[in-house]
Amino acid sequence: MSSITLVNYGLGNIQAFVHIYQRLNIHVEVASCPEQLTKAEKIILPGVGAFDWAITRLNNSGLRDTLDELVLQKQVHVLGVCVGMQIMAQGSEEGSLPGLGWIDSEVARFNPAQTGDAPLPHMGWNDVQPVTTENLFQGINAPRYYFLHSYCIVPHNNGDVLASSVYGENFTAAVNKDNIFGTQFHPEKSHQWGIDLLRNFAEL
């Protein structure tokens, strides 16, 4: 089983992930500089807040080039969470800066015409429908996860959609392209469903 490296660029629930992996007896490290990231076997890119703020923090952290090399050239598995997934897209309606461009997609705000009276942000527990019960969702029955967002990723290729959910409208809850994974929900806040998903990621 691979060890996990968490990317610490000042955003995300780093300690929540650390505690889960420690309880699972899976080795976990936190990388705040390129030297700590270079030997990563599996990477988690967390994130909270706005798109432009997150990508700016990542660009200014000094970790961006090493991340691109590991993910795009060395094909290291990576899991983006919430805004950590959104910045994998090419861009977002929420801001003006380009994202990482790892997933052929854009990030869009929920459509009020579809969500109706449903308040934004979308906050709370929702059922998730995986496209496949392999990889992240292997062995997880009736998955249900915690969300907190007003924007969601819109992949240009339907084959990159790993799971969906419904909040007034159907939206992408998880993505996968080759070694790149992402979840809009927070597995670190999602009890046993989240613990199982994070274990599955370590076992890919």
N, C-alpha and C positions, 0 to 999 in steps of 0.2 A: 504494500500500500504506500502511495506517495505521501511525502510531507506537504504541508500547506504553507504558502507564504502569502501574508496579507499585505496589500499595498497601502502604506500609511502616507497619504498626502494631505492629511488634516481633515478628512471627511469620512463619516461612516462609523458604524458601531463596532470598532475594532475589538474591544474587549469582549463583547458578546460572542463573536466568532471564536476568539481565543478560548474562552471558557468551554464552549461546546466541544471543540476539538480536544481540549485537555481531558474532558470527561469521557470522550471516545477513545482516549489513549492513542491519538493520532498526533504526530509531531507537527507543531505549528510555530511559525516564526513571523515577525513583523519587520517589513523592509521600509526604511525611511530614506534610503540612499541607494544609488545604483549598485554599489558593492554588495549590499545585503540582498539584492534582488537577482543577481546574475546566475546563481545556482538553483533558482527556484524550480521545483518539480511540478507543482500545481499553484496557480495564482488566483487569489480572490481580490477583485477590485470593487470595494464598497463605495457608497456615495449617498449623500443626502443633500437637499437644497436645490438650487437652481442650476440649469445646464451650463451657462456661461461661467458661473462661479466655480463649478466643479472642474471644467476643462482648463480654466485658467490656473487653478490650484495645482492640477496635475502637470500642466506645462511648466509651471514655475518650480516644481518639486525637484527637477533634474532626473525624474524617473521615466519620462516619456520615451526617450530613444531606446532605453533598455527594454521597456515593455514592448515596443514595436518589434524589436529584434527577437525577443523570446516568443512572442505570440505569432508573428507573421513569418519569421524565418525558421525558427527552431520548433515551431508548432507545439509549444507548451500549452497545456490546457489552462483556460482562464474562465472564471465565473464572475460576471459583472452583476451587481445587486443594486436595484432601484436606479438612482442616477448613475451609478457605476455601469449599469447596462446601457442607459440612454446615451452616455457619451461615446459608446461604441458605434453609434449611428453617424451619418454624415453631417447632420445638423438638426436643429430643433426650432420649432415655432416660438419657443420660450426665449430664445436669444438670437445672436447674430454670428457667433463664432463657429468655425467648423469643428466637428467632433473627430474622433479617432478614425472613423471610416472603416472599421473592421467588419461591420455588417452593412450590406446595401439597404439602407433604410433611412427614414426620417422620424423625428419625434413630433407628435401633434397633440394639441389640447383636446380633451374630450369635447364632443360636439353637443352643445346645449339642446339642439333640436332632437338629439337621440337620448340624452340622459334625462330630459324632462325636469322633474322636480328633484332629482337626485342631487344632493349638494356636492360641491367641490371644496376641498380635495376629497377624492374617494378615500375614505379612511375606515378600516375595519377588516373583518374576515370575509373572504369570498371563496366559493368553490372554484377549483381549477380543473380544466379538462385537458389532460396531456394528449398530444398526437400519438405518442408512443409510450409504452410503459418500460422502455429500455432506458439506459443511461440515468439521468437525474431522477426519474420517477420510478425506477425499478423497485418493485415490492411495496409501493406506497398505495394503499387503498383509500379511495374517496378523498383525494388530497384537498386540503383547505388551508389557505395561507393569509397572512396579514399584509394589507396594502396601505400605503399612504402616498397618494400622488394625484396630480391634476393632468399630467401629460402621459402619453403612452407611445411606445415604439411602433412604427408601421413599416414592417419589412416589405421591400419591393418584390421579393421572391417568397411565395407562400411556403416553399420548402424549408425556409429558415424559421418558420413558426414551430415552436416545440410544445406550446400549450396556450390555451386561451381561457378567458373568463368573461363575465358579463357584468357591466355596470351601466344599465340603461341601454348600452350598445355592446356588441361583442368586441373585445380588444385582446391584443397579444399580451399574454402573461409571462411567457418565457420564449427565448430564442436559442437556436443552435445552428452554427455553420462550422463544420469541421471540428476544430479544437476549441472553438469559441462558444461559450454558453452565457446566457444572461437571464435574470429573473426580475420582473417588475416588483414582485412581492419581496418581503423580508423573511428569508428562512430563519435568520437568527432570532426572530421574534415569533416564530410559528410553531412552538412546542414540538411534539414528536414528529409531525410532518416535516418541519424544517430540519430537525436533527437528522432524520433519515435521508433527506435530500443532500445535506452537507456530507454525510458519510458516503453516499453514492458518488458524489463528485470526487472525493478522495480516492475512491476505488476505480475510477475510470481508467 
